Amino acid sequence: MSCPRRVQQKCLSRLKVRAQEGNPDPKPDDKGQKEGQPREEGQTTAIITGAVSIIIGVLYLGLVQFMNVRGGELLPPPPEAYDHAFD
């Protein structure tokens, strides 16, 4: 547990009191996890999934930009292409 220097004595005294009470480690608060605690499996999965999602999105936008830069105009097929479609 890291404490700022100005409150180090208070921090040490609180830890001593907790140790005497049989609770040496403080419980994590609702703000997040304490330093040194491993992430839960769900958190790691969420981070990896989010990163993969962002990478796929950026690649998709890059592909669309590349296709637009090529300048190829999309035209409908010629009428002759429909002659054999409805036979």
C-alpha positions as CSV (number, residue, x, y, z in Angstrom):
1,M,0.0,0.0,0.0
2,S,1.5,3.3,-1.0
3,C,0.9,6.5,1.0
4,P,1.9,10.1,0.4
5,R,4.8,11.1,2.6
6,R,2.8,13.7,4.6
7,V,0.3,11.1,5.7
8,Q,2.6,8.2,6.0
9,Q,2.5,8.2,9.8
10,K,-1.3,8.2,9.9
11,C,-1.3,5.4,7.3
12,L,1.1,3.3,9.3
13,S,-0.9,3.8,12.5
14,R,-4.1,2.8,10.7
15,L,-2.4,-0.4,9.4
16,K,-1.2,-1.2,12.9
17,V,-4.7,-0.8,14.3
18,R,-6.1,-3.0,11.5
19,A,-3.5,-5.6,12.2
20,Q,-4.3,-5.7,15.8
21,E,-8.0,-6.1,15.0
22,G,-7.2,-9.0,12.7
23,N,-7.9,-7.2,9.4
24,P,-4.4,-6.3,8.0
25,D,-5.5,-5.5,4.5
26,P,-8.2,-2.9,3.8
27,K,-11.1,-3.9,1.7
28,P,-11.2,-2.4,-1.8
29,D,-13.5,0.5,-2.1
30,D,-16.2,1.1,-4.8
31,K,-13.9,3.5,-6.8
32,G,-11.8,0.7,-8.3
33,Q,-9.3,-1.9,-7.4
34,K,-6.4,-1.5,-5.1
35,E,-2.8,-1.5,-6.4
36,G,-1.4,-5.0,-6.8
37,Q,-4.7,-6.8,-7.1
38,P,-5.2,-8.9,-10.2
39,R,-8.0,-8.1,-12.6
40,E,-11.0,-10.3,-12.6
41,E,-11.4,-12.5,-15.7
42,G,-14.4,-10.5,-16.9
43,Q,-12.5,-7.3,-16.9
44,T,-9.6,-8.7,-18.9
45,T,-12.1,-10.2,-21.4
46,A,-13.9,-6.8,-21.7
47,I,-10.7,-4.9,-22.3
48,I,-9.5,-7.4,-25.0
49,T,-12.9,-7.4,-26.7
50,G,-13.0,-3.6,-26.7
51,A,-9.5,-3.3,-28.2
52,V,-10.4,-5.9,-30.9
53,S,-13.6,-4.0,-31.7
54,I,-11.7,-0.7,-32.1
55,I,-9.1,-2.3,-34.3
56,I,-11.8,-3.8,-36.6
57,G,-13.6,-0.5,-36.8
58,V,-10.4,1.4,-37.7
59,L,-9.5,-1.2,-40.4
60,Y,-13.0,-1.0,-41.8
61,L,-12.9,2.8,-42.1
62,G,-9.4,2.5,-43.7
63,L,-10.8,0.0,-46.2
64,V,-13.7,2.3,-47.1
65,Q,-11.4,5.3,-47.5
66,F,-9.2,3.2,-49.8
67,M,-12.1,2.1,-51.9
68,N,-13.3,5.7,-52.2
69,V,-9.9,7.0,-53.2
70,R,-9.6,4.6,-56.1
71,G,-12.3,6.7,-57.9
72,G,-14.2,3.8,-59.4
73,E,-17.8,4.9,-60.0
74,L,-20.4,2.3,-59.3
75,L,-22.7,1.8,-62.2
76,P,-25.7,-0.5,-62.6
77,P,-25.3,-3.5,-64.9
78,P,-26.2,-3.1,-68.5
79,P,-29.7,-4.0,-69.6
80,E,-28.3,-7.1,-71.5
81,A,-27.4,-8.6,-68.1
82,Y,-31.1,-8.8,-67.2
83,D,-32.1,-10.8,-70.4
84,H,-31.1,-14.2,-69.0
85,A,-32.1,-13.5,-65.4
86,F,-35.9,-13.9,-65.9
87,D,-36.0,-16.8,-68.3
